[in-house]
Amino acid sequence: MNTIHRIWNFYYDGFRSMTLGRTLWAVILVKLFIIFVVLKLFFFPDYLKEHAGKGNEAEFVSQKLAP
């Protein structure tokens, strides 16, 4: 338990004393939000919902996996 506490304190002190790092982390989080939320909504449609009937998703996937 002491090791986990020391690791926690190491990272906590490091993030607390950052100045430029906070801005960089904010940029990283915004980019991740854009990648995973915005791009998925507009560029990656729900293929399974469009091509498989309601309740037949498992059968559709098994047909596509094993020709």
Secondary structure, 3 states (H helix, E strand, C coil): CHHHHHHHHHHHHHHHCCCHHHHHHHHHHHHHHHHHHHHHHHHCCCHHHHHCCCCCHHHHHHHHHCC
